[in-house]
Amino acid sequence: MVKMKHGALFSKRGLWVICRKVMFVIFLSSSFLTRTYAQDEKVSFEVQNAKLTEIISILEKSTGYTFLYQDEQVAAVKNLTFRFTNERLSVVLTKCLAGTNLVWSVEDKTIVLKREEKVGAQQQQVKSRKVSGRVFDETGQPLPGVTVMIEGTKLGTTTRVDGAYSIECSDSKNLALLYSFMGMKSKRVVVGDKSVIDVKLEEDVTELEETVITGIYTRNIETFTGSVSTFKAEDLKQISPQNVLRSLSVLDPSFIITENRAQGSNPNALMDISINGKINVTDLSQEYSTDPNQPLFILDGFETTLEAIQDLNMDRVESISILKDASATAIYGSRAANGVVVVETLKPKQGQLRFSYTGNFTVGWADLSDFNLMNAAEKLEYEKLAGAYKDSNGVNLDENGEIINESQRARYYARLKLVKEGYDTYWMNEPLRTAFTQGHNVFVDGGDRAFLYGVGISYNNTQGVMKKSSRDVLNGNIRLSYRVKDLSFSNQTMIGKTKAVNNPVDFSAYSQMNPFYAKRTVDGEVPKYVYRESLAGANNYDYVWNPLWDYQQASTNETDTWSVTNNFQIEYRFLTYFRVRGNLQYQMSKSEAERFRSPNETFFAKTDADKKGTYTKNSSSNNSITGRLNLTFGRSFGDHTVNGVAGMQFSDKNQESYGFGAQGYTTDQFSSPNFSSSYVTGKPSASDSKSRSVSYYFNANYAYNMRYLIDFNLTTNGASQFGINDPFTTTWAVGVGWNVHNERFFC
């Protein structure tokens, strides 16, 4: 019978940590204090007629130490009855092993039980030897904390900070060692005649994928209670090699892209995105800062814009996580009420200098098969029956199906004449083309254990299916990281240049044209108008303008944007289970949008000469500083896993914009305002805005045996937009989870 009264909960071997870096921190705790700690740690429990294995189980749960022993040696020790109250662990071990031939010793966080070597019996024992070596990862970086076990026994050790280990084992050529580490594939090595064995472990991709990255902290998906979907770069590329957002909409049904029929395939239009549908006012601007239905976007830990994610080169992406429920709001506040999209880019890897290039090329065209349009005769007959030629009293046809109003009847028969002459024009294909899109990415990285570097450049050229529409995106990035003992620094600089060219004539101008109008004259010329009808009065006509005429003019609509972003991070690990991290981001962008409308456009046909042709220019500049400081804690003891994060974030954003318009051009050969006659309005426009925000957040997570979970999130957000009377709002969330697949009846 085993009766446990109480016991302090400390860490246990076999940690369920989030990632290898946290394992590294845990192992860096002062190992030279281990033996003293084992002697001073105190426990309390009571057993009656218990087996030694039962006492070992109690001590493992209450102290966090792992016991290594041979089963047959320990199984023989039974019928133990003790009662310990706040007794030192060293005393407990000595009393429990008294009268047996077992002794104990401590190595790091491991207590080894083995037979006591008696004088005179050593010649009868099996000859032993020492095997030593080091354990590395795929890049050659030493791995601390790797478990090295003798196959078939519970005897083993762990690697030190430099990845080195040594272990006593029997002198048998068939002996094998087992190497295991969180996030890595286990490896079995036969010792043979070797006394030095160096091992390289490979990453276990399936295990590494079982993590959730929120942008503030990383969690094992087994302990995360929120609703989340995570996708790797390989998953995204299988769907679309060009756009990460398009791939997400296919992979996750909750990630919805609403098709904008007015914009069509315009490469410069921002997507209308929502997670789990729209819950706020619709038909607002697509600009991220003003669309209440759009999710929050996080790039490498910092808030970013929809445009930045939409322009992101697919080959730079490492993973994307979508946070969908109230936990996202509790982490980031009200601005994440519609979910969060967290994007992580590739980081440089240790090793020799590597050069990589990836490129892709796609072809696109417009599918007009859904446009089952009427021909010229059908369209004219439809207009007649639909009442397009009715009189002012609303009367359309007589009993014989003839148009009653004389003037309207004349309009109808003039158009019918065109149909009889064989005019049946298809307008929809005129503004379209076969679009070619290409993307290129070059990345150079390398470094050693202390210093890593990565330099990359990417270029995307996207042609729109509409003629005279395109988008060119050029990005460069430099990523450096340096580690010295428990302190690490990293800095990432990104520079981007974007040129957006928009088509001068909308697709709707073509789709609204009647098929009984001719595009061109018999000489092949493009006329300014395709049809005209006489109205009351001399020289008074109603014109049907030709969109092809406007397309041929020297009108332009272009936007140039460039941006610079710098992310700096410093991290310090201390006291085994703690990590403090500081992040600072500076971002600056400038944009210039210019639009020139030729004075020859049909839009100005009835405009005074001194107002024909317009030029508008709008410039904007943005700069922001964002900082974050957080403290994280992670520890496992026995069947319990506890994680916690507390921190704060601040931001300071400034935006300036100005614009002006000019009018009155005599020719479209020159678009400079110098050739205009006046301003469009009385004076130029300008605006200047500043905003500041600060947030405090806390997260606590507990998991029992990786089966039962509870999560608590709390955040308080303050912003200058809220006013001075009540600038803060608080959001919290509690989540519970049950990993049914970890239950015994599922195993």
C-alpha positions as a printed Julia matrix, in Angstrom:
747×3 Matrix{Float64}:
   0.0     0.0     0.0
   1.27    3.46   -0.85
   0.02    6.52    0.95
   1.28    9.92   -0.1
   0.7    12.82    2.25
   2.13   15.79    0.44
   5.18   16.87   -1.46
   6.62   19.94   -3.15
   6.37   19.97   -6.93
   9.64   20.49   -8.72
  10.86   19.86  -12.27
  11.05   16.44  -13.8
  13.28   14.9   -16.37
  11.72   14.47  -19.79
  10.55   18.03  -20.11
   7.66   18.9   -22.38
   9.15   22.12  -23.56
   8.16   24.08  -26.57
  11.35   24.07  -28.58
  15.03   23.25  -28.58
  16.05   26.74  -27.45
  14.1    26.42  -24.24
  15.74   23.02  -23.7
  19.07   24.78  -24.11
  18.17   27.3   -21.42
  17.02   24.6   -19.03
  20.28   22.75  -19.37
  22.36   25.87  -18.75
  21.28   25.97  -15.09
  24.24   25.65  -12.77
  24.96   21.93  -12.85
  27.65   22.13  -10.2
  24.93   22.83   -7.62
  23.04   19.63   -8.44
  24.59   17.35   -5.88
  24.19   19.86   -3.07
  20.59   20.47   -4.15
  19.84   16.72   -4.07
  21.16   16.52   -0.55
  19.27   19.58    0.7
  15.91   19.01   -1.02
  13.25   17.85    1.42
  10.35   15.51    0.87
   7.41   14.15    2.86
   5.57   10.88    2.3
   4.46    7.68    4.03
   4.53    4.1     2.66
   3.63    0.71    4.11
   4.9    -2.6     2.72
   5.83   -0.81   -0.46
   8.15   -1.8    -3.26
  11.27    0.23   -3.94
   9.92    0.99   -7.44
   6.85    2.62   -5.82
   9.06    4.82   -3.64
  11.1     5.78   -6.72
   7.89    6.83   -8.48
   6.93    9.04   -5.51
  10.35   10.69   -5.43
  10.35   11.32   -9.18
   7.02   13.12   -8.98
   7.86   15.17   -5.89
  11.46   16.13   -6.71
  11.73   16.24  -10.48
  14.72   13.89  -10.48
  14.94   10.95  -12.89
  16.08    7.59  -11.52
  18.23    5.26  -13.62
  18.6     1.62  -12.6
  18.43   -1.97  -13.77
  14.95   -3.43  -13.22
  16.1    -6.77  -11.89
  18.26   -5.13   -9.21
  15.49   -2.87   -7.88
  12.57   -5.31   -8.23
  13.97   -7.51   -5.47
  13.65   -4.77   -2.83
  10.14   -4.98   -1.25
   8.19   -4.58    2.0
   9.48   -1.13    2.84
   7.64    0.9     5.48
   8.7     4.48    6.14
   7.27    7.79    7.22
   9.22   10.9     6.29
   8.24   14.46    7.22
  10.22   17.26    5.65
  13.25   14.98    5.43
  16.29   15.59    3.24
  16.36   13.55    0.06
  19.84   12.22    0.79
  18.63   10.8     4.12
  15.58    9.24    2.49
  17.7     7.51   -0.14
  20.17    6.19    2.42
  17.44    4.76    4.65
  15.5     3.21    1.79
  18.61    1.47    0.45
  19.91    0.36    3.87
  20.31   -3.41    4.04
  20.41   -3.76    0.27
  23.44   -4.04   -1.94
  22.43   -0.82   -3.78
  24.08    2.57   -3.59
  23.03    5.91   -5.1
  24.81    8.76   -6.85
  23.76   11.99   -8.53
  24.67   13.14  -12.04
  23.04   16.44  -12.97
  19.28   15.88  -12.48
  19.62   12.09  -12.52
  19.94    9.72   -9.55
  21.68    6.48  -10.46
  21.09    3.3    -8.44
  23.58    0.46   -8.87
  25.08   -2.48   -7.0
  27.77   -1.7    -4.49
  31.17   -2.93   -5.61
  32.67   -5.16   -2.91
  36.36   -5.66   -2.38
  37.52   -9.01   -3.64
  34.63   -9.43   -6.01
  35.85   -7.07   -8.68
  37.63   -9.87  -10.56
  34.29  -11.64  -10.95
  32.53   -8.63  -12.37
  32.17   -8.02  -16.04
  34.91   -5.83  -17.38
  33.67   -2.28  -18.05
  34.94    0.62  -20.08
  34.17    4.28  -20.65
  32.62    5.59  -23.85
  32.69    9.32  -24.52
  31.93   11.7   -27.34
  29.86   14.7   -28.4
  26.39   15.16  -29.9
  25.66   17.74  -32.62
  22.7    18.86  -34.69
  22.62   18.89  -38.49
  24.46   22.22  -38.67
  27.26   21.1   -36.37
  26.02   22.97  -33.3
  26.57   21.08  -30.0
  23.39   19.8   -28.36
  23.23   20.04  -24.56
  20.72   17.95  -22.6
  20.65   14.95  -24.97
  19.73   11.72  -23.18
  22.25    8.91  -23.75
  20.97    5.51  -22.58
  22.44    2.02  -22.6
  20.01   -0.08  -24.6
  18.04   -2.56  -22.49
  18.77   -0.77  -19.2
  17.8     2.4   -17.39
  21.42    3.46  -17.1
  22.41    6.6   -18.9
  23.55   10.18  -18.78
  22.97   13.55  -20.48
  25.25   15.72  -22.59
  26.82   18.85  -21.13
  26.69   22.42  -22.46
  29.28   21.65  -25.13
  27.44   18.5   -26.21
  30.01   16.2   -24.57
  29.14   13.06  -22.6
  30.82   10.04  -21.03
  29.26    6.83  -19.78
  30.46    3.62  -18.13
  29.26    0.48  -19.88
  30.1    -3.19  -20.14
  32.85   -4.29  -22.48
  30.51   -5.92  -24.98
  30.78   -5.47  -28.71
  27.0    -5.91  -29.09
  26.27   -3.05  -26.7
  24.23   -0.17  -28.18
  23.64    3.4   -27.05
  20.38    5.28  -27.6
  20.45    9.06  -28.17
  17.23   11.08  -27.81
  16.37   14.76  -27.67
  13.21   16.84  -27.9
  12.52   17.85  -31.49
  15.13   15.45  -32.92
  14.98   11.93  -34.31
  16.28    9.31  -31.86
  19.37    7.4   -32.93
  20.79    3.98  -32.06
  24.55    3.39  -32.3
  26.33    0.05  -31.74
  29.43    0.65  -29.61
  31.6    -2.17  -30.98
  35.31   -1.46  -30.38
  34.87    2.32  -30.3
  35.67    4.35  -27.2
  34.79    7.73  -28.75
  31.46    8.14  -30.49
  30.33   11.45  -31.99
  26.7    11.57  -33.08
  24.73   13.92  -35.32
  20.97   14.08  -34.72
  18.45   15.13  -37.35
  15.44   17.35  -36.8
  12.13   15.55  -36.45
  10.0    17.75  -38.72
   6.73   16.15  -37.62
   7.49   16.99  -34.02
   8.67   20.52  -34.76
   5.41   21.21  -36.56
   3.47   20.56  -33.37
   4.02   24.09  -32.07
   1.92   27.23  -32.1
   3.57   30.6   -32.78
   1.41   33.52  -31.65
   3.95   36.26  -32.41
   4.51   36.87  -28.69
   5.24   33.36  -27.46
   5.6    29.81  -28.77
   3.64   26.89  -27.33
   3.38   23.18  -27.75
   0.13   22.61  -29.61
  -0.7    19.92  -27.06
  -1.03   22.61  -24.37
  -2.74   25.32  -26.46
  -6.49   25.6   -25.95
  -7.24   28.2   -28.64
  -8.39   27.53  -32.19
  -5.36   27.64  -34.47
  -4.21   26.36  -37.86
  -0.53   26.22  -38.78
   0.86   25.69  -42.26
   4.43   25.21  -43.45
   5.92   26.7   -46.6
   5.66   23.34  -48.36
   1.89   23.24  -47.78
   1.45   26.77  -49.14
   3.56   26.24  -52.26
   1.56   23.2   -53.28
  -1.46   25.46  -53.75
   0.0    28.69  -55.14
   3.66   29.56  -55.68
   2.84   33.27  -55.94
   0.54   34.41  -53.13
   0.47   33.15  -49.54
  -3.02   34.51  -48.88
  -4.53   32.65  -51.83
  -2.97   29.45  -50.5
  -4.39   30.03  -47.03
  -7.91   30.47  -48.41
  -7.69   27.0   -49.98
  -6.06   25.25  -47.02
  -8.29   26.73  -44.31
 -12.04   27.18  -44.98
 -12.33   29.79  -42.21
  -9.9    32.09  -44.07
 -12.2    33.79  -46.56
 -11.23   36.03  -49.49
 -14.29   37.83  -50.82
 -14.01   38.32  -54.55
 -14.18   41.97  -55.6
 -16.0    42.0   -58.94
 -15.25   45.66  -59.5
 -11.49   45.08  -59.23
 -11.38   41.65  -60.86
  -7.79   40.44  -61.21
  -6.24   43.84  -60.61
  -2.79   43.02  -59.14
  -2.79   46.3   -57.2
  -6.1    45.81  -55.41
  -5.93   44.77  -51.76
  -7.81   41.59  -50.95
 -10.98   41.6   -48.9
 -10.11   39.11  -46.15
 -12.01   37.84  -43.14
 -11.71   34.94  -40.71
 -14.94   33.08  -39.93
 -16.91   35.65  -41.96
 -17.63   39.35  -41.57
 -19.02   40.5   -38.23
 -18.89   44.28  -38.63
 -19.98   46.98  -41.04
 -19.24   46.05  -44.64
 -18.29   48.07  -47.73
 -15.6    50.06  -45.94
 -12.14   50.84  -47.26
  -9.83   47.92  -47.88
  -7.04   49.79  -46.2
  -6.02   47.78  -43.16
  -6.25   50.55  -40.6
  -9.88   51.28  -41.38
 -11.42   47.91  -42.27
 -13.15   46.5   -39.18
 -13.53   43.02  -40.69
  -9.88   42.42  -41.47
  -7.66   40.25  -39.26
  -4.5    41.5   -37.58
  -1.29   40.62  -39.43
   1.96   39.84  -37.58
   5.26   39.47  -39.45
   8.23   38.13  -37.46
   6.66   39.26  -34.19
   5.58   42.77  -35.26
   2.32   44.16  -36.56
   2.29   44.77  -40.29
  -0.11   45.62  -43.11
  -2.17   43.52  -45.48
  -0.2    45.0   -48.39
   3.1    43.79  -46.9
   1.79   40.24  -46.54
   0.21   40.29  -49.99
   3.56   41.35  -51.54
   5.61   38.86  -49.49
   7.65   36.47  -51.62
   6.49   32.91  -51.01
  10.07   31.62  -50.83
  10.75   33.77  -47.76
   7.96   32.18  -45.71
   8.71   29.49  -43.14
   5.29   29.07  -41.55
   1.92   30.79  -41.1
  -0.43   30.4   -38.14
  -4.04   31.57  -38.02
  -5.5    32.36  -34.58
  -9.26   32.3   -34.91
 -11.1    32.62  -31.63
 -11.32   34.8   -28.51
  -7.83   33.8   -27.42
  -6.45   35.99  -30.23
  -8.32   38.99  -28.85
  -7.07   38.23  -25.34
  -3.48   38.14  -26.6
  -3.49   41.24  -28.83
  -6.54   43.15  -27.62
  -9.51   44.51  -29.54
  -7.54   45.05  -32.75
  -7.4    41.25  -33.08
 -11.16   40.76  -32.69
 -11.3    39.28  -36.2
  -8.4    36.88  -35.76
  -4.65   37.03  -36.23
  -2.43   35.86  -39.09
   1.12   35.2   -37.83
   3.83   34.9   -40.5
   7.36   33.68  -39.73
  10.09   34.1   -42.34
  13.12   31.9   -42.91
  16.06   32.33  -40.54
  19.72   31.74  -41.39
  21.16   28.34  -40.48
  24.54   27.44  -39.09
  27.14   25.96  -41.39
  29.25   26.82  -44.37
  28.25   29.56  -46.79
  25.14   28.48  -48.7
  23.71   30.05  -51.84
  20.14   29.25  -52.85
  17.93   30.43  -55.69
  14.26   29.76  -56.26
  12.17   31.03  -59.12
   8.72   30.51  -60.56
   6.82   31.51  -63.64
   3.05   31.43  -64.13
   0.67   32.24  -66.95
  -2.82   33.64  -66.4
  -5.73   34.55  -68.57
  -9.32   35.67  -68.18
 -12.02   33.02  -68.22
 -14.99   34.59  -70.0
 -16.97   31.38  -70.31
 -19.36   32.5   -67.55
 -20.32   35.56  -69.58
 -23.03   34.01  -71.73
 -23.98   37.24  -73.47
 -26.69   37.92  -76.06
 -25.78   38.6   -79.63
 -26.75   41.87  -81.3
 -30.24   40.74  -82.4
 -31.07   39.18  -79.03
 -29.87   42.23  -77.12
 -31.96   44.64  -79.22
 -35.07   42.49  -78.89
 -34.53   42.24  -75.13
 -34.34   46.06  -74.89
 -37.62   46.33  -76.79
 -39.48   43.87  -74.57
 -37.93   45.25  -71.36
 -39.3    48.74  -72.03
 -36.17   50.56  -73.05
 -38.17   52.4   -75.73
 -41.29   53.34  -73.75
 -42.68   56.88  -73.78
 -42.79   59.39  -70.93
 -46.02   57.88  -69.65
 -44.45   54.46  -69.34
 -46.32   52.99  -72.3
 -44.15   50.64  -74.32
 -45.81   48.44  -76.98
 -49.21   48.28  -78.61
 -51.25   45.09  -79.11
 -49.24   44.27  -82.23
 -45.9    44.52  -80.4
 -44.96   47.77  -82.01
 -43.31   50.62  -80.13
 -45.93   53.31  -79.57
 -43.75   56.41  -79.14
 -42.64   57.7   -82.52
 -39.2    59.03  -81.49
 -38.43   55.89  -79.53
 -39.57   53.77  -82.47
 -37.14   55.67  -84.68
 -34.3    54.96  -82.22
 -35.14   51.28  -82.25
 -35.23   50.95  -86.03
 -31.95   52.89  -86.39
 -30.29   50.28  -84.2
 -32.13   47.45  -85.92
 -30.56   48.66  -89.16
 -27.11   48.13  -87.66
 -28.08   44.6   -86.68
 -29.38   43.89  -90.17
 -26.07   45.18  -91.59
 -24.28   42.45  -89.64
 -22.83   44.36  -86.7
 -22.28   41.92  -83.81
 -19.31   43.1   -81.8
 -17.71   41.26  -78.88
 -16.2    43.89  -76.55
 -15.14   41.82  -73.56
 -11.82   40.61  -74.95
 -10.51   44.05  -75.94
  -8.94   45.11  -72.6
  -7.62   41.62  -71.78
  -4.36   39.82  -72.39
  -2.46   36.72  -71.41
  -0.62   37.72  -68.24
   2.86   36.45  -67.32
   4.0    36.51  -63.71
   7.5    35.75  -62.47
   9.14   35.56  -59.06
  12.79   35.21  -58.06
  14.44   34.82  -54.68
  18.15   34.63  -53.83
  19.32   33.83  -50.3
  22.83   33.52  -48.9
  23.33   32.35  -45.31
  25.81   30.66  -43.01
  27.76   31.18  -39.81
  28.82   29.33  -36.73
  27.5    28.71  -33.24
  28.11   32.3   -32.16
  27.35   34.27  -35.3
  24.77   33.69  -38.04
  24.09   35.77  -41.12
  21.56   35.76  -43.92
  21.24   38.07  -46.92
  18.41   37.82  -49.41
  16.85   39.65  -52.32
  13.53   38.89  -54.0
  11.71   40.23  -57.03
   8.12   39.7   -58.12
   6.66   40.96  -61.38
   2.91   40.48  -61.68
   1.13   41.38  -64.89
  -2.56   42.05  -64.68
  -4.94   40.36  -67.07
  -6.12   43.89  -67.88
  -3.79   45.62  -70.29
  -1.53   48.36  -68.87
  -1.78   46.97  -65.32
   1.15   45.51  -63.42
   2.91   45.38  -60.05
   6.67   45.18  -59.45
   7.96   44.37  -55.96
  11.67   44.39  -55.09
  12.73   43.48  -51.55
  16.07   43.06  -49.82
  16.74   41.77  -46.32
  19.75   41.31  -44.06
  19.51   39.19  -40.92
  22.3    38.91  -38.34
  22.38   37.14  -34.97
  25.07   36.83  -32.33
  25.13   34.69  -29.19
  27.48   34.86  -26.23
  26.69   32.45  -23.43
  23.15   33.2   -22.19
  22.84   36.46  -24.1
  21.83   36.75  -27.76
  21.26   39.6   -30.19
  19.6    39.64  -33.59
  18.86   42.34  -36.13
  16.86   42.22  -39.33
  16.75   45.02  -41.89
  14.28   44.97  -44.79
  14.14   47.41  -47.69
  11.3    47.34  -50.19
  10.4    49.11  -53.44
   7.0    48.75  -55.12
   5.69   50.16  -58.4
   1.98   49.79  -59.12
   0.56   50.57  -62.56
  -3.24   50.67  -62.97
  -5.18   50.33  -66.19
  -6.61   53.67  -67.4
 -10.03   52.29  -68.46
 -12.18   50.07  -66.24
 -13.4    46.72  -67.49
 -16.99   47.84  -66.89
 -16.65   50.41  -69.68
 -16.28   47.52  -72.14
 -18.83   45.17  -70.62
 -21.55   47.83  -70.87
 -21.12   48.31  -74.62
 -23.88   47.02  -76.9
 -22.9    44.39  -79.5
 -24.54   46.33  -82.38
 -21.89   49.1   -82.09
 -18.71   48.84  -84.16
 -15.31   49.1   -82.44
 -13.53   50.51  -85.48
 -14.27   52.18  -88.76
 -14.05   50.41  -92.09
 -10.52   51.83  -92.35
  -9.48   50.18  -89.07
  -9.35   53.44  -87.18
 -10.62   53.73  -83.59
 -13.34   56.41  -83.53
 -13.96   58.63  -80.53
 -17.58   57.56  -80.43
 -19.31   54.49  -81.81
 -22.8    55.91  -82.18
 -24.68   59.16  -81.86
 -28.35   60.06  -81.74
 -29.93   63.42  -82.53
 -31.63   65.26  -79.7
 -33.93   68.27  -79.75
 -32.13   71.37  -81.01
 -29.55   72.05  -83.65
 -26.25   70.17  -83.43
 -27.42   68.45  -80.25
 -26.41   64.79  -80.04
 -26.24   62.02  -77.51
 -22.93   60.16  -77.95
 -21.96   56.61  -77.11
 -18.24   56.93  -76.41
 -15.7    54.35  -77.44
 -13.6    52.94  -74.5
 -10.89   51.92  -77.0
 -10.38   55.6   -77.75
  -9.69   56.36  -74.1
  -7.35   53.37  -73.91
  -5.17   54.77  -76.7
  -4.61   58.1   -74.95
  -1.51   58.91  -72.88
  -3.31   58.68  -69.55
  -1.38   57.17  -66.62
  -2.15   55.97  -63.08
   0.93   54.9   -61.1
   2.0    54.59  -57.47
   5.59   54.28  -56.2
   6.28   53.11  -52.65
   9.46   52.37  -50.77
   9.92   51.28  -47.18
  12.62   50.51  -44.62
  12.03   48.28  -41.6
  14.53   47.38  -38.88
  13.83   44.81  -36.17
  16.2    44.44  -33.24
  15.94   41.77  -30.56
  17.9    41.02  -27.41
  17.31   37.95  -25.27
  18.74   36.78  -21.95
  18.14   33.42  -20.29
  18.55   33.0   -16.57
  17.65   30.77  -13.61
  17.02   27.81  -15.91
  13.32   28.4   -16.48
  13.2    32.12  -17.31
  13.81   34.15  -20.42
  13.54   37.9   -20.86
  13.27   39.32  -24.36
  13.21   42.85  -25.72
  12.18   43.82  -29.26
  12.39   47.18  -30.98
  11.14   47.99  -34.48
  11.55   51.12  -36.56
   9.54   51.4   -39.75
   9.44   54.11  -42.39
   7.62   54.26  -45.71
   6.94   56.84  -48.4
   4.41   56.68  -51.18
   3.68   58.83  -54.22
   0.57   58.35  -56.36
   0.29   60.19  -59.67
  -2.63   60.14  -62.08
  -2.83   61.98  -65.38
  -5.97   62.04  -67.5
  -5.46   63.11  -71.09
  -7.48   66.11  -72.3
  -8.44   63.92  -75.26
 -10.39   61.48  -73.09
 -14.12   61.28  -73.74
 -14.65   62.24  -70.08
 -13.78   65.84  -71.06
 -15.84   65.91  -74.25
 -18.31   68.43  -72.85
 -15.83   70.23  -70.57
 -14.51   73.73  -71.08
 -11.15   73.87  -72.82
  -9.35   75.37  -69.82
 -10.43   72.42  -67.65
  -9.69   69.53  -69.96
  -7.09   67.12  -68.7
  -6.22   66.68  -65.03
  -3.16   65.81  -63.0
  -3.3    64.73  -59.35
  -0.46   63.86  -57.02
  -0.79   62.52  -53.48
   2.24   61.88  -51.27
   2.3    60.25  -47.85
   4.99   59.3   -45.37
   4.7    57.03  -42.36
   7.12   56.26  -39.58
   6.6    54.25  -36.44
   8.48   52.88  -33.45
   7.24   49.73  -31.75
   8.78   48.08  -28.71
   8.04   44.99  -26.65
   9.43   43.57  -23.42
   8.32   40.22  -22.05
   9.29   37.61  -19.5
   8.55   33.96  -20.16
   8.59   30.96  -17.84
   8.37   27.3   -18.7
   8.73   24.27  -16.47
   7.65   20.64  -16.31
   7.55   18.56  -13.16
   6.12   15.1   -13.11
   2.88   15.08  -15.08
   2.53   18.85  -14.78
   3.57   21.5   -17.3
   3.35   25.21  -16.53
   4.04   28.11  -18.89
   3.67   31.81  -18.32
   4.26   35.06  -20.22
   4.03   38.63  -18.97
   5.01   41.75  -20.83
   4.19   45.1   -22.35
   4.22   46.71  -25.77
   4.2    50.3   -26.95
   3.97   52.05  -30.31
   4.3    55.56  -31.65
   3.02   56.21  -35.17
   3.18   59.35  -37.3
   1.61   59.95  -40.69
   1.82   62.92  -43.0
   0.16   63.36  -46.38
  -0.42   66.1   -48.9
  -1.85   66.35  -52.37
  -2.82   68.74  -55.12
  -4.49   68.68  -58.5
  -3.96   70.64  -61.72
  -6.2    71.02  -64.75
  -6.27   72.59  -68.19
  -3.96   70.78  -70.64
  -3.82   71.42  -74.35
  -2.01   68.16  -75.11
  -1.24   64.84  -73.41
   2.38   64.9   -74.55
   3.35   66.52  -71.23
   1.8    65.68  -67.87
   3.87   68.04  -65.69
   1.79   70.6   -63.75
   3.89   73.27  -65.49
   1.77   72.7   -68.59
  -1.57   73.08  -66.79
  -3.61   76.25  -66.52
  -4.88   76.11  -62.92
  -5.39   74.11  -59.73
  -8.41   71.81  -59.54
  -9.35   73.23  -56.13
  -8.53   76.45  -54.35
  -5.54   75.05  -52.46
  -3.58   71.83  -51.95
  -4.7    69.34  -49.26
  -2.59   68.2   -46.32
  -2.98   66.14  -43.15
  -0.84   65.2   -40.17
  -1.79   62.52  -37.64
  -0.07   60.97  -34.63
  -1.12   58.05  -32.48
   0.33   56.24  -29.5
  -0.63   53.0   -27.83
   0.52   50.79  -24.99
  -0.59   47.33  -23.93
   0.11   44.98  -21.03
  -0.48   41.26  -21.37
  -0.31   38.1   -19.28
  -0.74   34.45  -20.2
  -0.71   31.4   -17.95
  -1.02   27.84  -19.16
  -1.24   24.56  -17.24
  -1.33   21.02  -18.6
  -1.69   17.79  -16.7
  -0.15   14.75  -18.34
  -0.67   16.47  -21.72
  -4.34   15.52  -21.43
  -6.15   18.21  -19.46
  -5.4    21.86  -20.25
  -6.34   25.29  -19.01
  -5.28   28.61  -20.5
  -5.75   32.15  -19.19
  -5.07   35.32  -21.18
  -5.38   38.91  -20.01
  -4.5    42.08  -21.87
  -5.03   45.76  -21.25
  -4.76   48.12  -24.2
  -4.55   51.88  -24.18
  -4.51   54.16  -27.21
  -4.59   57.88  -27.87
  -7.6    57.32  -30.16
  -9.67   56.31  -27.13
  -9.49   59.8   -25.6
  -8.13   60.92  -22.25
 -11.07   60.02  -20.01
 -10.97   56.27  -20.54
  -7.97   55.36  -22.72
  -7.72   51.68  -21.66
  -9.78   48.62  -22.42
  -9.26   45.18  -20.88
  -9.85   41.83  -22.56
  -9.53   38.39  -21.01
 -10.19   34.81  -22.0
 -10.15   31.41  -20.32
  -9.81   28.22  -22.32
  -9.94   24.56  -21.34
  -8.94   21.6   -23.43
  -8.91   17.85  -23.42
  -6.47   15.91  -25.58
  -8.61   12.85  -26.04
  -6.01   11.21  -28.25
  -3.65   11.01  -25.25
  -6.1     8.95  -23.2
  -5.27    5.31  -22.63
  -8.4     4.08  -24.41
  -7.13    5.78  -27.6
  -3.67    4.33  -27.42
